Amino acid sequence: MAVLQVLKGMTPGQVFALSGERMILGRHPECDIVLDVGAVSRQHAVVIRMNNEFYVEDLKSRNGTFVNGEAVMGRRRLQENDRVKVCDIVFAFHVGAAHRDSSPATVSDTSPDDSSRATFIDDIGARASGTIMGSFDLQANRSGFQISVNPELKLQALLEITRNLASSLDLNSVLGKVIDSLFKIFIQADRGFVVLRDPETGALVPKAVKYRRGDDAESIRISRTIVNQVMSAKEAILSADAAGDTRFDGSQSIADFRIRSMMCAPLIDTAGEALGVIQIDTLDQRSRFQTGDLDVLAGVAFQAAFAIENAQLHDVALKKQAFERDLDLAHKVQRGFLPDAPPEIAGYEFFDFYEAANQIGGDYFDYIPLPGNRLAVVLGDVAGKGMPAALLMAKLSSDVRYSMATGSSPSDAINRLNAGFARSDFESRFVTFVAAVLDCSTHEVTVVNAGHMAPYLRGIDGKVSTVGEDEKGLPLGVIDDAEFRSTSVTLQPGECLTLYTDGINEAMNASDELYGFERLEKQVGLPSLPIVALGKAILEDVNLFVGKRAQSDDRCLICFGRTK
């Protein structure tokens, strides 16, 4: 018969016979092997017998099941003298009689990070009244903390801690110095830890754990009830005899470790919110903590909270700086995808403008030389903003150049571009796009429109009309087999085309009014302005309309036309 023999925790030497096909280990009274420990899940693990072989399987427990220090993933076969660890309970697996020489001294935790040994206990039934209890209201005494017991010694200790905390902005270093200093002050302390609340998830996370005797360190169990209560009340608490204190009747972490005396203090930030707690405890009943000790811990908590808050703010600042550097680099890379300067073609003039609402944007334009003395003037607007839109813009720039160079006609090029873009499956993102291919020999411009605003044509007489409005297709990426048709116009001397993105016509002023198409058409129709002056006049009018309101969308504008 196979057995599990307790090596550590519960009753060392106790033997459980594995007599069934499935033996469930857990805290629930109906389990085959009942482990009445708070950290153990109701149904924690199961030992399965198959063909005279035994396997252990974790039942999705909170704290996991381990064999010889390795977490059990799936099902693991047990071999003679394997060590099975369930929270702080360690068993030896034997086939046949239990070995008398199995000793708790042969078991050790292998995790190099002390904080990884900390386990939260969801205590049930903790009562709110206490018998042997001291307290210190940190919220009420934030501005007037005083040391009333052994002032010279306590002040010296606090000054040492303050100097240590002021010397570092690294959070891990700060927390380590806090615990180290407390162990110097309270020589009776056996264990100490710092728990912080994750600012994003709100979860309680052990950040620093220290043992007086490292070789005797066991997995420390932290009472979630006590931590939550201290943080909620913003009150430091002292129990001179925690094991007998009615306050902690439901705390398994107190009972299991036979803690005789403990102190726990909240870490309060400058806004009065609890960042977490510091707790230290001792097993020595002869060296229990006193009220004066709680005063010192409260003082340390004040200093530590400020240091932790500063360290967190420093981390945030460093991350922000790194993010801004990345954005600046991304901005420079993105600008590299755009033309450095307008083309120089005899008889033509070009003006272009690009400004992202943020450091990176989703608008795009380009000039692409084509065979046959032709030039493709292209402009697009990727749906969305930020990094995803910028990355799609980068891909679009290369895809457009390839499609325009290999397509048999402008329509064929956009058909090929759309098919490739749609097949890429960019999570339903799409691009509005327009291409105007100029034949510099015949002065004919062929326009293909994929869901974008139609270009404006300004005639010699200043009249403004749109080009290709009736032939507008769907945006790129909506349907992979969409067909795009073209429209052609021949430019006369003095005529020009204006292409733009919706950051121009949808620019808003302080009254939430849109710049609009009517006002834009009026600017485009100014007959006496040359191309560059026309482009600048449009932008000046947009800025005049918007006033001091911040730019909310990317803006891109291209004006080009025939001068002679």
C-alpha positions in Angstrom: 0.0 0.0 0.0 1.2 3.5 -0.8 1.2 6.2 1.8 1.8 9.9 2.3 3.8 10.6 5.5 3.8 14.1 7.0 7.3 15.6 7.2 6.4 19.2 8.0 3.3 21.0 9.2 0.2 19.4 10.8 1.5 16.4 12.8 5.0 15.3 11.6 5.1 11.5 11.3 1.4 11.1 10.6 0.7 8.7 7.8 -2.2 8.7 5.3 -2.9 5.5 3.4 -3.6 5.9 -0.3 -6.2 3.2 -0.4 -8.7 4.5 -3.0 -8.5 5.0 -6.7 -8.8 8.8 -6.1 -7.7 10.4 -2.9 -8.6 14.1 -2.7 -6.5 16.4 -0.4 -8.1 19.6 0.8 -9.5 21.8 3.5 -13.1 20.6 3.0 -14.3 18.1 5.7 -15.4 15.6 3.0 -12.0 15.3 1.4 -10.2 11.9 1.8 -7.2 13.6 3.4 -8.3 16.7 5.3 -5.7 19.5 5.6 -7.3 22.0 8.0 -5.0 24.9 7.1 -6.3 28.2 5.8 -3.9 28.4 2.8 -5.1 25.0 1.5 -7.9 25.2 -1.0 -11.2 23.3 -0.3 -10.2 20.7 -2.9 -6.5 21.3 -3.4 -5.0 18.2 -5.1 -5.8 14.6 -5.9 -3.7 11.4 -5.9 -4.8 9.0 -8.6 -3.9 5.2 -8.7 -3.6 3.8 -12.3 -2.2 0.4 -13.1 -0.4 0.3 -9.7 1.2 3.7 -10.4 0.4 6.8 -8.4 -0.1 10.3 -9.8 -0.7 13.6 -8.3 -2.7 16.4 -9.9 -3.4 19.9 -8.8 -7.1 20.9 -8.7 -6.6 24.5 -9.7 -5.7 25.5 -6.2 -4.8 29.0 -5.1 -1.3 28.2 -4.0 -0.4 25.3 -6.1 1.0 21.7 -5.5 4.7 20.9 -5.7 6.7 17.7 -6.1 10.4 18.0 -5.2 10.1 21.8 -5.4 8.6 21.8 -8.9 5.0 23.0 -9.5 2.7 20.2 -10.7 1.3 21.0 -14.1 -1.2 18.5 -15.3 -0.6 15.0 -13.9 2.8 13.9 -12.4 3.8 10.3 -11.5 5.0 9.8 -8.0 8.2 7.9 -7.2 9.6 6.5 -3.9 10.5 9.2 -1.4 9.2 12.1 -3.6 8.4 15.2 -1.5 4.8 16.5 -2.1 4.3 20.0 -0.8 0.8 21.5 -0.3 1.2 25.1 1.0 3.4 24.6 4.2 2.6 20.9 4.5 5.2 18.5 3.2 4.6 14.8 2.7 7.0 12.0 1.7 5.5 9.5 -0.8 6.3 5.8 0.0 5.2 2.5 -1.5 4.7 0.2 1.5 5.5 1.2 5.1 6.5 4.8 5.9 10.2 5.3 6.4 11.1 6.1 10.0 14.1 8.1 8.9 12.1 10.6 7.0 12.8 13.8 8.7 11.6 17.4 8.4 15.2 18.5 8.5 15.6 17.1 4.9 13.0 19.5 3.5 13.8 23.0 2.3 12.3 25.7 0.1 14.3 26.4 -3.0 12.9 29.7 -4.1 15.6 32.4 -4.2 13.1 35.2 -3.7 11.9 35.5 -0.1 8.7 37.4 -1.2 7.7 34.4 -3.4 7.3 32.4 -0.1 4.6 34.7 1.1 1.0 33.3 0.9 -2.2 35.2 1.7 -4.7 33.5 3.9 -8.4 34.3 3.5 -9.3 34.1 7.2 -12.8 33.3 8.0 -14.7 34.4 11.1 -12.1 36.9 12.5 -13.9 38.9 15.2 -13.6 42.6 15.6 -13.0 42.8 19.3 -9.7 42.4 21.0 -8.4 41.6 24.5 -4.7 42.3 24.6 -4.4 45.1 22.0 -2.7 48.4 21.5 -3.4 50.8 18.6 -2.1 54.0 17.0 -4.3 56.0 14.6 -1.9 57.0 11.8 -4.6 59.0 10.0 -5.4 61.2 13.1 -1.7 61.7 14.0 -0.3 62.4 10.5 0.7 65.9 11.3 1.8 65.5 14.9 3.6 62.2 15.4 5.4 62.0 18.8 7.6 59.5 20.5 6.6 59.0 24.1 8.7 56.0 25.2 12.5 56.0 25.3 12.7 59.1 23.2 16.4 59.2 22.7 16.7 55.6 21.5 13.6 55.8 19.4 14.6 59.1 17.8 18.0 57.7 17.0 16.4 54.7 15.3 14.1 56.8 13.3 16.9 59.1 12.1 18.9 56.1 11.0 15.9 54.8 9.0 15.2 58.2 7.6 18.8 58.5 6.3 18.6 55.0 4.8 15.3 55.7 3.1 16.4 59.1 1.7 19.4 57.5 0.0 17.5 55.5 -2.6 14.7 55.9 -5.0 14.7 52.3 -6.0 11.5 50.7 -4.6 13.1 47.3 -3.9 16.0 48.9 -2.2 13.7 51.1 -0.1 11.6 48.1 1.1 14.6 46.0 1.9 16.1 48.9 4.0 12.8 49.3 5.9 12.8 45.6 7.0 16.5 45.6 7.7 16.2 48.6 9.9 13.2 47.2 11.8 15.2 44.0 12.6 18.0 46.1 14.0 15.6 48.0 16.3 13.4 45.0 17.3 15.9 42.2 18.0 13.1 40.0 19.1 11.4 40.0 15.7 11.4 36.6 13.9 9.6 37.6 10.7 8.7 40.8 8.9 7.1 41.7 5.6 5.9 44.6 3.5 2.7 44.3 1.5 1.7 46.9 -1.1 -1.5 47.3 -3.0 -1.0 47.2 -6.8 -2.0 50.6 -8.1 -3.4 49.2 -11.3 -5.2 46.0 -10.1 -5.8 46.8 -6.4 -4.4 43.3 -5.5 -2.3 42.9 -2.3 1.3 41.9 -3.3 4.1 40.8 -0.8 7.1 43.0 -1.8 9.6 42.3 0.9 9.9 39.4 3.4 12.6 38.8 6.0 13.4 36.0 8.5 15.6 36.3 11.5 17.1 32.9 10.8 17.3 32.3 7.1 18.1 28.6 7.5 14.8 28.1 9.4 12.7 30.2 7.1 9.3 28.7 6.3 6.7 30.0 3.9 5.2 33.0 5.6 1.4 33.2 5.6 -0.2 36.6 5.6 -3.6 37.2 7.0 -5.7 39.1 4.4 -8.2 39.9 7.2 -5.6 41.7 9.3 -4.0 43.5 6.3 -7.3 44.7 5.0 -8.5 45.9 8.4 -5.3 47.8 9.1 -5.4 49.5 5.7 -9.1 50.3 6.0 -8.9 51.7 9.6 -5.5 53.4 8.8 -4.6 52.3 12.3 -1.4 50.5 13.5 -2.2 47.6 15.8 -0.3 45.7 18.5 -1.1 42.3 20.0 1.0 41.3 22.9 -0.2 37.7 22.6 -1.6 37.2 19.1 -2.2 33.5 19.5 -4.5 34.2 22.4 -6.0 37.4 21.2 -9.7 37.1 20.4 -9.2 39.6 17.7 -7.4 36.9 15.6 -9.5 33.8 16.4 -10.1 33.3 12.7 -6.6 33.9 11.6 -5.0 30.7 10.4 -1.7 32.4 9.9 -1.5 33.4 13.6 -2.5 29.9 14.8 -0.3 27.9 12.5 2.9 29.8 13.3 2.2 30.1 17.1 2.9 33.8 16.8 3.0 35.3 20.3 3.2 39.0 19.5 2.8 41.0 16.4 2.6 44.6 15.2 1.1 45.8 11.9 1.1 49.4 10.6 -0.5 50.9 7.5 1.6 52.8 5.0 -0.3 56.1 4.4 0.6 58.3 1.4 0.3 62.1 1.2 -3.2 61.9 -0.1 -4.3 59.9 3.0 -4.7 56.6 1.1 -3.2 53.3 2.3 -0.4 52.0 0.1 0.0 48.8 2.1 1.3 47.6 5.5 4.4 46.7 7.4 4.1 43.8 9.9 6.6 42.2 12.2 6.0 39.3 14.7 7.8 37.2 17.2 7.5 33.7 18.6 9.2 34.5 21.9 6.6 35.1 24.6 9.3 36.5 26.8 10.1 39.3 24.4 6.7 40.6 23.4 6.3 44.0 21.7 5.3 46.9 23.9 3.2 50.0 23.3 6.4 52.1 22.8 7.4 49.7 20.1 4.1 50.4 18.3 5.0 54.1 18.4 8.3 53.4 16.7 6.7 51.2 14.0 4.1 53.9 13.4 6.9 56.4 12.9 8.8 54.0 10.6 5.6 53.6 8.6 5.3 57.4 8.2 8.8 57.6 6.8 8.5 54.4 4.7 5.3 55.5 3.2 6.9 58.8 2.0 9.9 56.9 0.6 7.7 54.3 -1.1 5.5 57.0 -2.6 8.6 58.9 -3.9 10.0 55.6 -5.3 6.7 54.9 -7.1 6.5 58.4 -8.5 10.2 58.1 -9.5 9.4 54.8 -11.3 6.4 56.4 -13.0 8.6 59.4 -14.1 11.3 57.0 -15.5 8.7 55.0 -17.4 7.2 58.2 -18.8 10.6 59.5 -19.9 11.3 56.1 -21.6 7.8 56.2 -23.2 8.4 59.8 -24.4 11.8 58.8 -25.9 10.2 55.9 -27.7 7.5 58.2 -29.0 10.1 60.7 -30.2 12.0 57.9 -32.0 8.7 56.6 -33.5 7.9 60.2 -34.6 11.3 60.4 -36.4 10.9 57.0 -38.0 7.4 57.8 -39.2 8.6 61.1 -40.7 11.1 59.0 -42.5 8.2 57.3 -44.4 7.0 60.7 -45.7 8.6 62.8 -48.5 11.4 65.2 -47.4 10.3 67.8 -50.0 7.8 68.3 -52.8 8.8 67.1 -56.2 10.3 69.5 -58.7 8.6 69.2 -62.1 8.8 71.8 -64.9 5.5 73.5 -65.3 4.1 72.3 -61.9 4.1 73.5 -58.3 3.5 71.4 -55.2 2.6 72.2 -51.6 2.2 69.6 -48.8 1.6 69.7 -45.0 1.5 67.0 -42.4 0.9 67.4 -38.6 0.0 64.5 -36.3 -2.4 65.3 -33.4 0.1 63.5 -31.2 3.7 62.6 -31.8 2.7 59.8 -34.2 -0.3 59.6 -36.4 -2.3 57.6 -38.9 -2.4 60.1 -41.9 -0.1 59.4 -44.8 1.0 61.0 -48.1 3.6 60.3 -50.7 4.9 61.2 -54.2 5.7 58.1 -56.2 7.6 58.4 -59.6 6.2 56.0 -62.2 7.3 55.0 -65.7 6.2 57.1 -68.6 6.9 60.5 -67.1 4.2 60.0 -64.5 3.8 60.8 -60.8 1.4 59.3 -58.3 0.3 61.7 -55.6 -1.3 59.6 -52.8 -2.9 60.4 -49.5 -4.6 58.1 -46.9 -6.1 58.1 -43.4 -5.8 55.0 -41.3 -8.8 54.4 -39.0 -7.9 55.0 -35.3 -5.0 56.8 -33.6 -1.8 56.1 -31.8 0.7 53.4 -32.3 -1.5 50.8 -34.1 -2.5 53.4 -36.7 1.1 54.5 -37.1 2.3 51.0 -37.7 -0.4 50.4 -40.3 0.6 53.7 -41.9 4.2 52.4 -42.2 3.0 49.2 -43.8 0.7 51.1 -46.1 3.5 53.3 -47.4 5.5 50.3 -48.6 2.5 48.5 -50.0 1.3 51.5 -52.0 4.7 52.0 -53.6 4.8 48.3 -54.7 1.2 48.3 -56.0 1.6 51.5 -57.9 4.8 50.3 -59.5 3.4 46.9 -60.5 -0.2 47.7 -61.4 -1.2 48.0 -65.1 -3.3 51.0 -64.3 -4.2 53.2 -61.3 -7.4 51.2 -60.8 -5.6 47.9 -61.0 -3.0 49.1 -58.5 -5.6 50.1 -56.0 -7.5 46.8 -56.5 -4.3 44.9 -55.7 -3.5 47.1 -52.8 -7.0 46.6 -51.3 -6.9 42.8 -51.7 -3.6 42.5 -49.9 -4.7 44.9 -47.1 -8.0 43.0 -46.6 -6.3 39.6 -46.4 -4.0 40.9 -43.6 -6.9 41.0 -41.2 -6.0 44.0 -39.1 -8.8 43.6 -36.6 -11.4 45.4 -38.8 -9.2 48.4 -39.3 -9.6 50.2 -42.7 -8.0 53.0 -44.6 -9.6 55.8 -46.6 -7.3 56.5 -49.6 -7.0 58.5 -52.7 -4.5 58.4 -55.5 -4.0 61.0 -58.3 -1.7 59.9 -61.0 -0.3 62.8 -63.1 0.9 62.3 -66.6 3.4 65.1 -66.9 3.4 64.9 -70.7 -0.4 65.1 -71.4 -1.3 66.9 -68.1 -4.0 64.3 -67.5 -4.7 63.3 -63.9 -6.3 60.0 -63.1 -8.0 59.8 -59.8 -8.9 56.5 -57.9 -10.8 57.0 -54.6 -11.2 54.4 -51.8 -13.7 55.9 -49.5 -11.9 59.2 -49.1 -13.1 62.8 -49.5 -13.0 63.6 -53.2 -10.2 66.0 -54.3 -11.1 69.6 -55.1 -10.4 70.9 -58.6 -10.0 74.7 -58.8 -10.6 75.9 -62.4 -9.0 78.9 -64.1 -12.1 81.0 -63.2 -11.9 80.0 -59.5 -14.8 77.7 -59.6 -14.4 74.6 -57.4 -15.6 71.1 -58.1 -14.9 67.6 -56.9 -13.1 64.9 -58.9 -14.4 61.3 -58.9 -17.2 61.7 -56.3 -19.4 59.4 -58.3 -16.7 56.8 -58.7 -15.8 56.6 -55.0 -15.3 53.1 -53.8 -15.1 51.5 -50.3 -12.2 52.1 -48.0 -9.2 49.8 -48.2 -9.6 46.6 -46.2 -13.4 46.4 -46.1 -13.9 43.8 -48.8 -11.0 42.0 -50.4 -12.6 41.7 -53.9 -13.9 45.3 -54.1 -13.5 47.0 -57.5 -12.2 50.5 -57.9 -12.8 52.7 -60.9 -11.0 55.8 -62.1 -11.9 59.3 -63.2 -9.6 61.5 -65.3 -9.3 65.3 -65.8 -6.8 67.3 -67.8 -5.2 70.2 -66.0 -5.1 73.6 -67.8 -2.5 76.2 -66.9 -3.5 77.8 -63.5 -5.7 74.8 -62.4 -4.9 72.8 -59.4 -6.0 69.9 -57.2 -6.4 69.8 -53.4 -6.3 66.6 -51.4 -6.8 66.6 -47.6 -7.7 64.4 -44.7 -10.6 64.9 -42.3 -8.4 66.7 -39.7 -8.9 69.7 -42.0 -12.6 69.8 -42.6 -13.5 68.4 -39.1 -11.2 70.8 -37.2 -13.3 72.2 -34.2 -13.3 75.4 -32.4 -14.0 76.2 -28.8 -17.8 76.0 -29.5 -17.5 72.5 -30.9 -18.3 73.8 -34.4 -16.7 72.1 -37.4 -14.6 74.0 -39.9 -16.7 72.2 -42.6 -16.6 71.7 -46.4 -18.2 75.0 -47.3 -15.5 77.1 -45.6 -12.8 74.8 -47.1 -14.2 75.2 -50.6 -14.2 78.9 -50.3 -10.5 78.9 -49.5 -9.7 76.4 -52.3 -11.5 78.7 -54.7 -9.3 81.7 -54.2 -8.3 82.3 -57.9 -5.4 84.7 -57.6 -3.3 82.6 -55.3 -0.4 80.4 -56.6 -0.2 76.8 -55.3 2.1 77.3 -52.3 0.2 80.5 -51.2 -3.1 78.6 -51.5 -1.9 75.8 -49.2 -0.7 78.2 -46.6 -3.9 80.2 -46.8 -6.0 77.1 -46.1 -3.9 76.2 -43.1 -4.0 79.8 -41.7 -7.8 79.9 -42.1 -8.1 76.5 -40.2 -5.9 77.8 -37.4 -7.9 81.0 -37.2 -11.1 79.1 -36.9 -9.8 76.6 -34.3 -8.2 79.3 -32.1 -6.7 77.9 -29.0 -8.5 74.6 -29.0 -6.1 71.7 -29.0 -5.7 69.7 -32.3 -7.8 66.5 -32.0 -6.9 64.7 -35.3 -4.1 64.4 -37.7 -4.0 66.9 -40.5 -2.6 66.3 -44.0 -3.0 68.7 -47.0 -1.6 68.5 -50.6 -2.1 71.1 -53.3 -0.6 70.7 -56.7 -1.3 72.3 -60.1 -0.1 73.4 -63.5 1.7 76.7 -63.7 2.0 76.9 -67.5 
